[in-house]
Amino acid sequence: MKIRLNFSVRAKLMFITGLVVCSFLLLSSMATYRANQMSDLQDLAVDLSQVNSQMLMLRQYEKDFLTEFNLDSYQGFEQEYQALVNKIAKVELGFNQFGVDKSQAFNELKSSLEEYQQDFIGIYQRHTEIGLSQDQGLQAKLRGSILQAEELLLMANADSKLMLDMLTLRRLEKNFMLRKDALYLAQHKRQSKLFYVHITTSKLPSQAKKQLILSIRGYQSAFTQLVQAYEALGLTQSQGLQGLMQGSAVATVDLVKNLDVTLKAEIQQVEQQASWLNLMVFLGVSCISVCLLLMTTRLITKRLNSLNEHLKHIADGDADLTVELNAKGNDEFAFLSESFNRFVRQLQHIFINTKDISHQLVCAAEQSSVAAKQSREHTKEQEMQTNMVASAVEQMLATSKEISQHIHSAADEAKQTKNAAFEGRDLSDQAGTSITTLSGSIAQASKVIHQLELDSGNIGMVLDVIRGIAEQTNLLALNAAIEAARAGESGRGFAVVADEVRSLAQRTSESTEEIQNLILSLQSGTSQSVAVMTESQQDMNLSEERTKQNMAAIEQIVQSVDNIFDMNTQIAAASEQQAQTSEEISRSVINISELTAQTTAGIIETDQASENVYHLASELNKMVSGYRT
């Protein structure tokens, strides 16, 4: 404890400050570490969110392929799959770095994602086998077989019964393609057998019968393979490969959601741990700092009270400057006591010398007071004479200033007249230029309006052509509607289109009439604009001549005003020089008067100061005599 008391106050405060700074640095380092950890966790959460987004993108590519059967969608799926695998590997590495063991969940996720990819590849292969378009795969084979059979029927001039069997087969095929129901395969087989019977009993040549039967068998075989391929693919989304793929996709999404929940729980736990740890460190640092400050304050207060007691003893005593403070110790209070003792010893020496000086100062103050009274009487007479001269000079200066002001006013008026004349000339120049430009613009506008009148006539010719085309289109649409009506049920769609075309033709004809009316109105307005432009051109030419005459008159005014301005300038310069000379004389006289007044005031102040010095010296002598040295 004694060793701590020997420390200086500065050393104690520096120690406490260093401890607080180190503690806050530790707290800041911990907060920075936790912040970096939270930032890494947030980045990991973003990566996991991107995994979910990429999974949604895979589902989108899947739907695009199943909707459009586009090869680009398949390639996009493969590329997105590889990117998703890489992202999952990065997220798994992040989980391992934070000590979260989710290796089983990630293995399940990878396995489920791989199954989803394999199912999608199987679906792609099945669709490739079926044919991504009507010209590929089983669809092309099926279409080729039925077209061959139709050509054979047409070449053999088959009766309507065989054609009806052919159309029934095509209808069953289309129903299956639309509804994906396996029942249509059995109906298709029964219809094919009935078709064979009708072919056999028909009047076709034997060679045509054989070829037709072979074509129908090929068609039946291709349709059977197509149905089997669709069954393997899945007639609904919950069957076949589609059902497997949907299950894999749902399982993958669920696993990603579980990982997201785990990560959020980990982030929340880290935040709670960081908050508690920071709070505990802050409370610990605060308690230690407060204890040290209280101890240091107690020691400082104790020494201050001791020092205050000694100073109070000196102040409340009988002004004895021989008493000294206790200067024991190595801290700042000991140094302060020693310095105060040196100061008191210097005061002793000063008070001794002050007693002698105060006596001499009383004698000198008496002599200075007598000399000041004599100087004050001489200065009053000099001040009266200086004031008379100053009054005469001020009257002369006022007269010179008034003359100078009148001359300057005349010069300013001439200058303003000159500037106004110059501005009028410039405005006249600008007006002439603007009128010339406007005249050219009006001539150019007249040409443009005349050309517009010619173009309006051309537009009328184009509208006649459009009107003729609309009438022909209306006739063609009417003929098409008649032919569609003859075709009956099969031509109903074509009849709707023909009716729409005829409606559009009528609307085109009506719009052409409206445009024709607008063009006639435009041509009438254009003719009136040409007449107005011609009259404006004549008025512009007359205005241009008058502007030139106005510019010549303004030029003469400018020259006359310039001469007047030069003469006023010369007169003003001479008047200003005279005023300056008078003003210098006035300033000199005023300075003399002011110096005289200042001298008088200084003498009075010197007299008062001498009396004050006398009284102060007497008081100082009394005060110094009261201290014991």
DARAMO-V465699 format. One record per pair of residues at least 6 apart in sequence whose ideal C-beta (glycine too) atoms are under 7 Angstrom apart, sorted by the first residue. I is the first residue (numbers start at 1). J is the second residue. D is the distance in whole Angstrom. If there is no record, write none. Layout:
I/J/D
I/J/D
This chain:
5/299/7
6/330/6
8/330/7
8/331/5
8/332/6
9/300/6
9/331/6
9/332/5
10/332/7
12/296/5
13/296/7
16/289/7
16/292/5
16/293/6
16/296/6
19/288/7
19/289/7
19/292/7
20/285/7
20/289/5
23/285/4
26/281/7
27/278/7
27/281/5
27/282/6
27/285/7
30/277/7
30/278/7
30/281/7
31/278/6
34/274/4
37/270/6
38/270/6
38/271/7
41/98/7
41/266/7
41/267/5
41/270/6
44/91/6
44/94/4
44/263/6
45/263/6
45/267/7
47/87/6
47/90/6
47/91/5
47/94/7
48/91/5
48/259/6
48/260/6
48/263/6
50/87/6
51/84/7
51/87/5
51/88/6
51/91/6
51/256/6
52/256/5
54/80/6
54/83/6
54/84/4
54/87/6
55/84/7
55/252/6
55/253/6
55/256/6
57/80/5
58/77/6
58/80/5
58/81/6
58/84/7
59/249/6
61/73/5
61/76/5
61/77/4
61/80/6
62/77/7
62/120/6
64/70/6
64/73/4
65/73/4
65/74/6
65/77/7
69/127/6
69/132/4
74/124/5
77/120/6
81/117/5
84/113/7
88/106/7
88/109/6
88/110/7
92/106/5
95/102/5
98/266/7
100/262/7
100/266/6
102/259/7
102/262/6
105/255/6
105/258/6
105/259/6
108/255/6
109/252/7
109/255/4
109/256/7
112/248/6
112/251/5
112/252/4
112/255/6
113/252/5
115/248/4
116/245/6
116/248/4
116/249/5
116/252/6
119/241/6
119/244/5
119/245/4
119/248/6
120/245/6
122/241/5
123/233/6
123/241/5
123/242/7
123/245/6
126/229/6
126/232/6
126/233/4
126/241/6
128/137/7
129/137/6
129/138/6
129/229/6
130/137/5
130/138/5
130/139/6
130/226/6
130/229/5
130/230/7
131/137/3
131/138/6
131/139/4
131/140/6
134/140/7
134/143/6
138/222/6
138/225/6
138/226/5
138/229/6
141/222/4
142/219/6
142/222/4
142/223/6
142/226/6
145/215/6
145/218/4
145/219/4
145/222/6
146/170/7
146/219/5
148/215/5
149/166/6
149/212/6
149/215/4
149/216/6
149/219/6
150/166/6
152/208/6
152/211/6
152/212/5
152/215/6
153/162/6
153/163/6
153/166/6
153/212/7
156/204/5
156/205/7
156/208/4
158/202/7
158/204/6
159/202/7
161/198/6
162/198/6
162/199/7
162/202/6
165/191/7
165/194/7
165/195/4
165/198/6
168/191/5
169/188/7
169/191/6
169/192/7
169/195/7
172/184/5
172/187/5
172/188/5
172/191/6
173/188/7
173/223/6
175/184/5
176/184/4
176/227/7
180/230/6
180/235/4
182/227/7
182/231/6
182/235/7
185/224/7
185/227/5
188/223/6
192/216/6
192/220/5
195/216/6
196/213/6
196/216/7
199/209/6
199/212/6
199/213/6
200/209/7
231/240/7
232/240/6
232/241/7
233/240/5
233/241/5
233/242/6
234/240/3
234/241/6
234/242/4
234/243/6
237/243/7
237/246/6
238/246/7
303/333/4
307/333/6
307/337/7
310/325/5
310/326/7
314/323/6
319/626/6
319/627/5
319/628/6
320/628/5
321/344/5
321/347/6
321/348/5
321/627/6
321/628/6
321/629/6
322/628/7
324/341/5
324/344/7
325/337/4
325/340/6
325/341/6
326/337/6
327/334/5
327/337/4
327/338/4
327/341/6
328/334/6
348/629/5
351/624/5
351/627/5
351/629/5
352/629/6
354/620/7
354/624/5
355/621/7
355/624/5
355/625/7
358/617/5
358/620/5
358/621/4
358/624/7
359/621/6
361/613/6
361/617/4
362/614/6
362/617/4
362/618/6
365/610/5
365/613/4
365/614/4
365/617/6
366/614/6
368/606/7
368/610/4
369/607/6
369/610/4
369/611/6
372/603/6
372/606/5
372/607/4
372/610/6
373/607/6
375/603/5
376/600/7
376/603/5
376/604/6
376/607/7
379/596/7
379/599/5
379/600/4
379/603/6
380/600/7
382/596/5
383/596/5
383/597/6
383/600/6
386/592/5
386/593/4
386/596/5
387/593/6
389/589/5
390/589/5
390/590/6
390/593/5
393/585/5
393/586/5
393/589/5
394/586/6
396/582/6
397/582/5
397/583/6
397/586/5
400/578/6
400/579/4
400/582/5
401/579/6
403/575/6
404/575/4
404/576/6
404/579/5
407/571/5
407/572/5
407/575/5
408/572/6
410/568/5
411/568/4
411/569/6
411/572/5
414/561/7
414/564/5
414/565/4
414/568/5
415/565/6
417/561/5
418/561/5
418/562/6
418/565/5
421/554/6
421/557/5
421/558/4
421/561/5
422/558/6
424/554/5
425/551/7
425/554/5
425/555/6
425/558/6
428/547/6
428/550/5
428/551/4
428/554/6
429/551/7
431/547/5
432/544/7
432/547/4
432/548/7
432/551/7
435/540/6
435/543/5
435/544/5
435/547/6
436/544/6
438/540/6
439/537/6
439/540/4
439/541/7
439/544/7
442/533/6
442/536/5
442/537/5
442/540/6
443/537/6
445/533/6
446/530/6
446/533/4
446/534/7
449/526/5
449/529/5
449/530/5
449/533/7
450/530/6
452/526/5
453/523/6
453/526/4
453/527/7
456/519/5
456/522/5
456/523/5
456/526/7
459/519/5
460/516/7
460/519/6
463/512/5
463/515/6
463/516/5
466/508/7
466/512/5
467/509/6
467/512/5
470/505/5
470/508/4
470/509/4
470/512/7
471/509/7
473/501/7
473/505/4
474/502/6
474/505/4
474/506/6
477/498/5
477/501/4
477/502/3
477/505/6
478/502/6
480/494/7
480/498/4
481/495/5
481/498/4
481/499/6
481/502/7
484/491/4
484/494/4
484/495/3
484/498/6
485/495/6
